[in-house]
Amino acid sequence: MANFKYLKFSKLKKLRYINYNKNSKIYLVFLHGFMSDLEGEKPKNFIKYCKKRNLGFLGLEYSGHGKSSGDFTKGNISKWSHEVKYSIKKIIRKKNFILVGSSMGSWLSLNQFKYFHKQILGFLGIGSAPEFLELLMWKKFSKKIKSEIQKKGIYQLKHGNYEYPITYQLIKDGRKNKVLNKKINLNIPVTMVHGTKDEVVPVNFSRKVLRLFESKKKRMITIKNGDHSLSSKKNLKKINSELDKIRKNLNN
């Protein structure tokens, strides 16, 4: 499906990424969610989207995710945000781009505005989950779970068919990456898309993100009966049409 490459950070660290249409003037940067990768329906969809419209595409698997090197339990928001910043500087360089963040990817996206505010042309969030470690995990954990994380440094969190290893260092690092209190004074198109049946992240998280932007070009789109991933063909079609609107709105 994709031409995967590896970006070398150091002797021991290399991250897997996809880079398409590198001669294009405008890029789409896709940032996936927590414990996700570039094998899913969303990255495949955005690659096709960019190919059809002759846009550049950059997708990255953070350390400990997908086929990138590194131990997931040693990763955190600071580390993954830095990896995104480094990759954009190395691959996209001075070109302009639209950010697309899925779930945790929206949090990492918000962390990029302080570095690339002159290059970011627009932002689309899907089931955005900024500060989820504190607001959706730590605050809802029982005393027993909190105590286990503090003593052992890790807790295996079961959610549906998945198990997430949540480390204490990850929780603590999340607190250093507060974004919901930082206004972004850029008049760019910003669209948040969220499913009404999202059982992982409440819809109000996307509304909180929108409130950060001073932009007159911001939109909140709720997808009726949509889940957290919004990866069905119908939902992806809707997301693509919202991306088209962002692109039309770039120069208005």
Legacy VTK file of the C-alpha trace (Angstrom):
# vtk DataFile Version 3.0
C-alpha trace
ASCII
DATASET POLYDATA
POINTS 252 float
0.000 0.000 0.000
2.545 2.588 1.083
6.201 3.342 0.517
7.438 3.240 4.074
10.791 4.805 4.884
12.787 5.241 8.082
14.015 8.507 9.533
17.151 8.078 11.606
17.231 10.036 14.861
20.288 8.358 16.379
22.228 5.076 16.145
19.477 3.259 18.022
16.400 5.239 17.045
14.624 5.251 13.710
11.008 6.127 13.028
8.874 4.774 10.206
7.146 7.327 8.006
5.394 7.824 4.669
6.219 10.746 2.390
4.285 11.235 -0.862
4.307 13.940 -3.562
7.336 15.593 -2.032
7.492 18.148 -4.861
4.081 19.534 -3.924
4.002 23.061 -2.462
1.462 22.166 0.250
1.590 19.141 2.540
-0.941 17.317 4.657
0.615 16.072 7.917
-1.299 13.215 9.549
-0.696 12.477 13.247
-2.236 9.222 14.468
-3.587 8.352 17.901
-2.321 6.673 21.087
-0.938 3.161 20.405
-2.013 3.460 16.761
0.060 3.352 13.551
-0.008 4.064 9.805
-1.625 0.767 8.810
-5.227 1.851 9.501
-8.011 3.134 7.276
-7.451 6.829 8.052
-3.836 7.061 6.816
-4.746 5.003 3.728
-7.616 7.399 3.064
-5.459 10.519 3.439
-2.733 9.125 1.172
-5.358 8.575 -1.552
-6.780 12.027 -0.865
-3.356 13.649 -1.333
-2.536 11.646 -4.457
-5.799 12.725 -6.125
-5.300 16.380 -5.278
-1.530 16.499 -5.799
-0.804 17.406 -2.187
2.250 16.268 -0.290
1.598 13.736 2.485
3.613 13.051 5.626
2.599 10.416 8.158
4.820 9.350 11.050
4.803 6.497 13.567
6.097 7.837 16.877
8.667 5.840 18.876
7.144 2.681 20.373
4.316 2.778 17.804
3.841 0.640 14.699
7.192 -0.417 13.198
9.173 2.481 14.669
11.940 1.633 17.119
11.685 2.251 20.840
9.737 0.971 23.812
6.188 2.329 24.073
6.430 2.553 27.871
9.369 4.970 27.579
7.421 7.349 25.333
5.425 10.388 26.356
3.780 13.524 24.930
6.995 15.598 25.106
9.006 12.918 23.297
6.386 12.229 20.606
5.785 15.966 20.040
9.537 16.465 19.587
9.652 13.588 17.077
6.857 15.228 15.052
8.673 18.594 15.119
11.982 16.981 14.063
10.320 15.038 11.223
8.527 18.121 9.859
11.798 20.089 9.916
13.713 17.287 8.189
11.121 16.270 5.591
8.801 19.224 4.917
11.368 21.885 5.777
10.045 25.345 4.890
6.912 24.226 3.003
3.414 25.026 4.258
1.111 22.309 5.571
-2.305 21.384 6.934
-2.318 19.399 10.179
-4.701 16.461 10.624
-4.665 15.036 14.151
-6.574 11.953 15.237
-7.324 11.590 18.979
-3.920 12.026 20.721
-2.640 13.262 17.339
-4.639 16.462 17.932
-2.744 17.031 21.191
0.583 16.563 19.381
-0.725 18.888 16.630
-1.487 21.664 19.138
2.091 21.362 20.395
3.380 22.174 16.872
1.826 25.641 16.643
4.589 27.232 18.698
7.195 26.008 16.189
5.431 26.250 12.844
2.774 28.973 13.203
3.954 30.571 9.927
3.774 27.277 8.019
0.512 25.814 9.357
-2.280 26.696 6.920
-5.130 24.791 8.580
-5.987 22.196 11.214
-8.490 19.342 11.216
-9.036 17.313 14.393
-10.743 13.896 14.521
-12.057 12.793 17.936
-9.544 15.211 19.473
-8.143 14.195 22.866
-5.862 16.902 24.299
-4.848 16.333 27.928
-6.637 12.947 27.957
-4.032 11.425 30.297
-5.108 13.657 33.177
-8.753 14.363 32.332
-9.878 10.948 31.035
-7.457 8.622 32.824
-5.849 9.900 36.023
-8.890 11.806 37.306
-11.101 8.762 36.722
-8.741 6.135 38.138
-9.658 4.625 41.498
-7.356 5.107 44.493
-6.240 1.497 44.039
-5.178 2.037 40.415
-3.412 5.313 41.264
-1.565 3.605 44.086
-0.460 0.747 41.781
0.868 3.178 39.140
2.775 5.148 41.765
4.282 2.033 43.349
5.027 -0.052 40.259
5.419 2.807 37.792
2.954 1.157 35.397
-0.626 -0.100 35.122
-2.144 -2.309 32.403
-5.349 -0.512 31.517
-7.966 -2.713 29.852
-10.336 -0.995 27.452
-12.550 -3.141 25.206
-10.305 -5.713 23.496
-7.184 -3.655 24.095
-4.699 -3.336 26.919
-2.770 -0.094 27.354
0.396 0.015 29.504
0.008 3.353 31.308
3.210 4.509 33.012
3.507 7.039 35.806
6.122 8.978 33.818
3.598 9.270 30.943
0.932 10.711 33.268
3.405 13.163 34.840
4.730 14.258 31.453
1.162 14.898 30.264
0.858 17.545 32.981
3.822 19.394 31.462
1.985 19.539 28.127
-1.125 21.504 28.991
-2.593 23.014 25.839
-6.196 23.814 26.768
-5.210 27.101 28.420
-3.127 28.435 25.494
-4.877 30.646 22.940
-3.730 30.405 19.333
-4.011 33.734 17.547
-4.054 32.567 13.928
-6.821 33.233 11.422
-6.621 29.826 9.729
-9.412 27.333 8.954
-9.872 24.995 11.938
-12.399 22.149 11.842
-13.102 19.643 14.600
-14.919 16.437 13.649
-16.337 14.256 16.440
-18.732 11.293 16.553
-21.831 11.638 18.754
-21.378 8.010 19.888
-17.694 8.387 20.787
-17.316 6.295 23.958
-13.614 7.086 24.379
-13.418 10.881 24.210
-16.415 13.172 24.911
-17.467 15.619 22.174
-16.746 18.592 24.449
-12.988 17.952 24.010
-13.287 19.061 20.378
-15.255 22.125 21.489
-12.466 22.959 23.964
-9.924 22.832 21.132
-12.019 25.167 18.961
-12.195 27.707 21.785
-8.387 28.020 21.719
-8.432 29.548 18.248
-9.110 33.208 17.594
-9.883 32.287 13.969
-13.109 33.377 12.266
-12.883 30.230 10.128
-13.638 27.571 12.714
-16.226 24.817 12.489
-17.525 22.050 14.746
-18.841 19.004 12.893
-20.572 16.235 14.849
-21.129 12.971 13.008
-24.389 11.341 14.059
-23.822 7.854 15.535
-20.093 8.207 14.769
-17.657 6.268 17.010
-14.198 7.381 18.178
-12.212 6.204 15.159
-14.574 7.511 12.431
-12.873 5.088 10.019
-15.887 3.831 8.071
-16.065 4.736 4.359
-19.028 7.031 4.985
-17.290 8.880 7.820
-14.019 9.206 5.905
-15.922 10.638 2.949
-17.377 13.276 5.284
-13.922 14.055 6.705
-12.520 14.398 3.162
-15.250 16.888 2.250
-14.360 18.911 5.378
-10.714 18.866 4.287
-11.781 20.176 0.868
-13.567 23.050 2.631
-10.424 23.849 4.620
-8.400 23.934 1.400
-10.919 26.220 -0.318
-10.827 28.488 2.715
-7.017 28.823 2.799
-6.776 32.024 0.818
-10.128 33.624 1.666
LINES 1 253
252 0 1 2 3 4 5 6 7 8 9 10 11 12 13 14 15 16 17 18 19 20 21 22 23 24 25 26 27 28 29 30 31 32 33 34 35 36 37 38 39 40 41 42 43 44 45 46 47 48 49 50 51 52 53 54 55 56 57 58 59 60 61 62 63 64 65 66 67 68 69 70 71 72 73 74 75 76 77 78 79 80 81 82 83 84 85 86 87 88 89 90 91 92 93 94 95 96 97 98 99 100 101 102 103 104 105 106 107 108 109 110 111 112 113 114 115 116 117 118 119 120 121 122 123 124 125 126 127 128 129 130 131 132 133 134 135 136 137 138 139 140 141 142 143 144 145 146 147 148 149 150 151 152 153 154 155 156 157 158 159 160 161 162 163 164 165 166 167 168 169 170 171 172 173 174 175 176 177 178 179 180 181 182 183 184 185 186 187 188 189 190 191 192 193 194 195 196 197 198 199 200 201 202 203 204 205 206 207 208 209 210 211 212 213 214 215 216 217 218 219 220 221 222 223 224 225 226 227 228 229 230 231 232 233 234 235 236 237 238 239 240 241 242 243 244 245 246 247 248 249 250 251
